[in-house]
Amino acid sequence: MKNGPFAVVGASVLWGTAGTAGLLVSADSIALAAARLVIGGAALALFAWTGARRGPLITPGLLLAAVAVAAYQLCFFAAVARTGVAIGTVVAIGSGPVFTGLLSWLLHGERPSRRWAAATAAAVGGCAALIVGGGAQAGGQVVSGVAFALLGGLLYAFYAVTAARAISAGTPSNAVMGVLFGGAAVIMLPFLLWRGTEWLAEPRGLLAALYLGLGATALSYFLYGRGLRTTPVATAATLALTEPAVAALLGLLVLDERLAPVSVAGLVLLAISLVAVAVPERRERSVSERVCPEEALESQP
């Protein structure tokens, strides 16, 4: 998988900062998601257009995935606003690998490995420990926030699988991300104008929007697209669970959120699971290699 997992983890670290950055400004979740995608999507589309040797291959599947990108952002920030950074991020991204593995299997017949299943189950368990340790109360806001987060996880899985499929078919990763996020930017521009842009006149609001767009979207998805070139999408989705760990730590350090000991245990379990997924699996030897390894070596070019 070469450096693919490192690129995915780098993207996930940037994603993990989005919830905290969003809570530092006065904008509502819709305006924030719209500004993030308009800025980040425009940057990705411009980068893809200027660097493309040929025009990006715009397909119905990629256009539908662009709609999913826009809808995911709305669900994510709506979930964070209702549940807090740690829980909203953990549920949205924690459910992503499960949905991604299922969609890859159902739509493309790519059955995940047993090690991926075990590591993902442990990682989701670590995410669950984070939620329990967060001390969330079962109120109406939390229930609706978790529902938004789960829908976001499904939307994320759909556009991740679609992007990975296009990249594996030979479409440049920059072009794929340009179509997905450039399309999402077009979709979200009316939402940004509808919700108002007054908050962007404040220095804190403008800086947050620029960071969310250029750092937590454009740069992160540039890295994610590079990672998908050599990393199976189900593995990438599990590695993306770095995001809730970063979000939980930022919630603790910046927003003064509290994590119980069970949450700390969840972070440790999550870290171990991510390492297990990131380490490449050993390729099974062929029958000839197992029966007569010397002959197998001699037959190799």
C-alpha positions as CSV (number, residue, x, y, z in Angstrom):
1,M,0.0,0.0,0.0
2,K,3.1,2.2,-0.1
3,N,2.4,5.6,1.5
4,G,-1.3,5.5,1.0
5,P,-2.3,4.9,4.7
6,F,-0.1,7.8,5.8
7,A,-1.9,10.1,3.4
8,V,-5.3,8.9,4.6
9,V,-4.3,9.4,8.3
10,G,-3.0,12.9,7.4
11,A,-6.3,13.7,5.9
12,S,-8.1,12.4,8.9
13,V,-6.1,14.5,11.3
14,L,-7.2,17.6,9.4
15,W,-10.9,16.4,9.4
16,G,-10.7,16.0,13.1
17,T,-10.1,19.7,13.6
18,A,-13.3,20.7,11.7
19,G,-15.8,20.4,14.5
20,T,-13.7,22.4,16.9
21,A,-13.0,25.2,14.4
22,G,-16.7,25.3,13.6
23,L,-17.7,25.8,17.2
24,L,-15.4,28.8,17.5
25,V,-17.6,31.0,15.3
26,S,-21.1,32.3,15.5
27,A,-22.4,30.8,12.2
28,D,-25.1,28.1,12.2
29,S,-24.3,24.6,11.0
30,I,-25.8,25.1,7.5
31,A,-23.9,28.4,6.8
32,L,-20.7,26.8,8.1
33,A,-21.0,23.6,6.0
34,A,-21.8,25.8,2.9
35,A,-18.8,28.1,3.4
36,R,-16.5,25.1,3.9
37,L,-17.6,23.4,0.7
38,V,-17.8,26.5,-1.4
39,I,-14.2,27.5,-0.5
40,G,-12.7,24.0,-0.4
41,G,-14.7,22.7,-3.4
42,A,-13.7,25.7,-5.5
43,A,-10.0,25.2,-4.6
44,L,-10.1,21.4,-5.5
45,A,-11.9,22.1,-8.8
46,L,-9.4,24.8,-9.7
47,F,-6.5,22.6,-8.8
48,A,-7.9,19.6,-10.8
49,W,-8.6,21.9,-13.8
50,T,-5.2,23.5,-14.0
51,G,-3.3,20.3,-13.5
52,A,-5.4,18.0,-15.7
53,R,-4.0,16.8,-19.0
54,R,-7.5,16.1,-20.1
55,G,-10.9,17.1,-18.9
56,P,-12.2,15.3,-15.8
57,L,-14.6,12.4,-16.6
58,I,-17.9,13.6,-15.2
59,T,-20.2,10.6,-14.8
60,P,-23.7,10.3,-13.2
61,G,-22.1,8.3,-10.4
62,L,-19.7,11.1,-9.5
63,L,-22.4,13.8,-9.8
64,L,-24.6,11.8,-7.3
65,A,-21.5,11.4,-5.1
66,A,-21.1,15.3,-5.2
67,V,-24.7,15.5,-3.8
68,A,-23.7,13.1,-1.1
69,V,-20.7,15.3,-0.2
70,A,-22.9,18.3,0.2
71,A,-25.5,16.4,2.2
72,Y,-22.8,14.9,4.5
73,Q,-21.5,18.3,5.5
74,L,-25.0,19.4,6.5
75,C,-25.5,16.2,8.5
76,F,-22.1,16.5,10.2
77,F,-22.4,20.0,11.5
78,A,-26.0,19.5,12.5
79,A,-24.9,16.4,14.5
80,V,-22.0,18.3,16.2
81,A,-24.3,21.2,17.1
82,R,-26.7,18.8,18.9
83,T,-24.3,16.3,20.5
84,G,-21.0,18.1,20.9
85,V,-17.7,17.7,18.9
86,A,-16.6,14.3,20.3
87,I,-19.9,12.4,20.1
88,G,-21.0,13.9,16.8
89,T,-17.7,13.2,15.1
90,V,-17.3,9.7,16.6
91,V,-20.8,8.5,15.5
92,A,-20.5,10.0,12.0
93,I,-17.0,8.7,11.3
94,G,-17.3,5.6,13.5
95,S,-20.2,4.3,11.4
96,G,-18.4,5.1,8.2
97,P,-16.2,2.0,8.0
98,V,-19.1,-0.3,8.6
99,F,-21.2,1.3,5.9
100,T,-18.1,1.5,3.5
101,G,-17.3,-2.2,4.0
102,L,-21.0,-3.2,3.4
103,L,-21.3,-1.0,0.3
104,S,-18.1,-2.2,-1.2
105,W,-19.3,-5.8,-0.7
106,L,-22.8,-5.3,-1.9
107,L,-22.1,-3.0,-4.9
108,H,-18.8,-4.3,-6.1
109,G,-18.3,-7.7,-4.5
110,E,-15.2,-6.5,-2.6
111,R,-15.4,-8.6,0.5
112,P,-13.3,-7.2,3.4
113,S,-10.7,-9.4,5.0
114,R,-11.1,-10.9,8.4
115,R,-8.4,-8.8,9.9
116,W,-10.2,-5.6,8.6
117,A,-13.5,-6.9,10.2
118,A,-11.9,-7.6,13.5
119,A,-9.9,-4.3,13.6
120,T,-12.9,-2.3,12.5
121,A,-15.1,-3.9,15.2
122,A,-12.5,-3.0,17.8
123,A,-12.2,0.5,16.5
124,V,-16.0,1.0,16.6
125,G,-15.9,-0.3,20.1
126,G,-13.3,2.3,21.0
127,C,-15.6,4.9,19.5
128,A,-18.5,3.6,21.6
129,A,-16.3,3.9,24.7
130,L,-15.7,7.6,23.7
131,I,-19.5,8.1,23.6
132,V,-20.1,6.4,26.9
133,G,-17.3,8.3,28.6
134,G,-18.7,11.6,27.2
135,G,-21.6,11.3,29.6
136,A,-24.2,12.1,27.0
137,Q,-27.8,12.3,28.2
138,A,-30.5,10.6,26.2
139,G,-32.3,13.8,25.3
140,G,-34.2,14.8,22.1
141,Q,-31.2,16.9,20.8
142,V,-28.8,14.0,21.3
143,V,-31.1,11.4,19.7
144,S,-31.6,13.6,16.6
145,G,-27.9,14.5,16.5
146,V,-27.0,10.8,16.5
147,A,-29.5,10.2,13.7
148,F,-27.9,13.0,11.7
149,A,-24.5,11.5,12.4
150,L,-25.5,8.0,11.2
151,L,-27.0,9.4,8.0
152,G,-23.7,11.3,7.5
153,G,-21.7,8.1,8.0
154,L,-23.8,6.4,5.2
155,L,-23.4,9.4,2.9
156,Y,-19.6,9.4,3.5
157,A,-19.4,5.7,2.7
158,F,-21.2,6.2,-0.6
159,Y,-19.0,9.0,-1.9
160,A,-15.9,7.3,-0.7
161,V,-16.7,4.1,-2.4
162,T,-17.7,6.0,-5.6
163,A,-14.5,8.0,-5.6
164,A,-12.4,4.9,-5.0
165,R,-14.1,3.1,-7.8
166,A,-13.4,5.9,-10.2
167,I,-9.8,6.2,-9.2
168,S,-9.2,2.5,-9.5
169,A,-10.7,2.7,-13.0
170,G,-7.9,5.1,-14.0
171,T,-9.4,8.5,-13.4
172,P,-6.8,10.8,-11.8
173,S,-7.6,11.3,-8.1
174,N,-7.3,15.1,-8.4
175,A,-9.9,15.0,-11.1
176,V,-12.3,12.9,-9.0
177,M,-12.0,15.1,-6.0
178,G,-12.4,18.2,-8.2
179,V,-15.7,16.8,-9.6
180,L,-17.0,15.7,-6.2
181,F,-16.2,18.9,-4.3
182,G,-16.6,21.3,-7.2
183,G,-20.1,19.9,-7.7
184,A,-20.8,20.1,-4.0
185,A,-19.6,23.8,-4.0
186,V,-22.1,24.6,-6.7
187,I,-24.9,22.9,-4.7
188,M,-24.0,24.6,-1.4
189,L,-23.5,28.2,-2.8
190,P,-27.3,29.0,-2.6
191,F,-27.4,27.7,0.9
192,L,-24.5,30.0,1.9
193,L,-26.3,33.0,0.3
194,W,-29.6,32.0,2.0
195,R,-28.1,31.7,5.5
196,G,-26.2,34.9,5.2
197,T,-22.5,35.8,5.0
198,E,-22.4,38.5,7.7
199,W,-20.4,36.3,10.0
200,L,-17.6,36.2,7.4
201,A,-17.0,39.9,8.0
202,E,-15.7,39.0,11.4
203,P,-11.9,38.2,11.4
204,R,-12.5,35.0,13.5
205,G,-15.4,33.9,11.2
206,L,-13.3,34.5,8.0
207,L,-10.2,32.7,9.3
208,A,-12.3,29.8,10.4
209,A,-14.0,29.5,7.0
210,L,-10.7,29.7,5.2
211,Y,-9.2,27.1,7.4
212,L,-12.2,24.8,7.0
213,G,-12.2,25.2,3.3
214,L,-8.5,25.2,2.4
215,G,-7.1,23.0,5.2
216,A,-9.9,20.7,6.5
217,T,-11.4,20.2,3.0
218,A,-9.1,21.0,0.0
219,L,-5.8,19.8,1.5
220,S,-7.4,16.9,3.4
221,Y,-9.2,15.5,0.4
222,F,-6.2,16.0,-1.9
223,L,-4.4,13.7,0.6
224,Y,-7.3,11.3,0.8
225,G,-7.5,11.0,-3.0
226,R,-3.8,10.2,-3.1
227,G,-4.3,7.6,-0.4
228,L,-7.1,5.9,-2.3
229,R,-4.7,5.2,-5.2
230,T,-3.0,2.5,-3.2
231,T,-5.3,1.9,-0.2
232,P,-8.5,-0.2,-0.3
233,V,-11.5,2.0,0.4
234,A,-12.6,-0.2,3.4
235,T,-9.1,0.1,4.9
236,A,-9.1,3.9,4.3
237,A,-12.5,4.3,6.0
238,T,-11.2,2.5,9.1
239,L,-8.0,4.6,9.1
240,A,-10.3,7.7,8.9
241,L,-11.3,6.8,12.5
242,T,-8.2,8.9,13.4
243,E,-10.6,11.9,13.0
244,P,-12.8,11.2,16.1
245,A,-9.6,10.6,18.2
246,V,-8.3,14.0,17.1
247,A,-11.7,15.6,17.6
248,A,-12.0,14.2,21.1
249,L,-8.5,15.4,22.1
250,L,-9.3,18.9,20.8
251,G,-12.6,18.9,22.6
252,L,-10.7,18.1,25.8
253,L,-7.8,20.6,25.2
254,V,-9.5,23.5,23.5
255,L,-13.2,23.4,24.4
256,D,-12.8,22.1,27.9
257,E,-14.9,19.0,27.3
258,R,-14.3,16.2,29.8
259,L,-13.4,12.6,29.0
260,A,-13.9,9.8,31.5
261,P,-11.4,7.0,32.0
262,V,-13.5,4.8,29.8
263,S,-13.0,7.3,27.0
264,V,-9.3,7.2,27.4
265,A,-9.5,3.4,27.2
266,G,-11.5,3.9,24.0
267,L,-8.9,6.1,22.5
268,V,-6.2,3.5,23.2
269,L,-8.3,0.7,21.7
270,L,-8.9,2.9,18.7
271,A,-5.2,3.6,18.2
272,I,-4.3,-0.1,18.4
273,S,-7.1,-0.9,15.9
274,L,-5.8,1.7,13.4
275,V,-2.3,0.3,13.6
276,A,-3.6,-3.2,12.9
277,V,-5.4,-1.9,9.8
278,A,-2.5,0.3,8.6
279,V,0.0,-2.6,8.6
280,P,-0.1,-4.4,5.2
281,E,-1.4,-7.9,5.3
282,R,1.0,-10.7,4.3
283,R,0.3,-12.0,0.8
284,E,-0.7,-15.6,0.8
285,R,1.8,-17.8,-0.9
286,S,0.8,-19.7,-4.0
287,V,0.5,-23.5,-3.9
288,S,3.8,-23.9,-5.8
289,E,5.6,-21.7,-3.2
290,R,4.2,-23.8,-0.3
291,V,5.1,-27.1,-2.0
292,C,8.5,-26.2,-3.5
293,P,9.7,-22.7,-2.6
294,E,13.0,-23.3,-4.5
295,E,11.2,-24.0,-7.8
296,A,8.9,-21.0,-7.2
297,L,11.9,-18.7,-6.8
298,E,13.6,-20.0,-9.9
299,S,10.5,-19.4,-11.9
300,Q,10.4,-15.8,-11.0
301,P,11.8,-13.2,-13.5
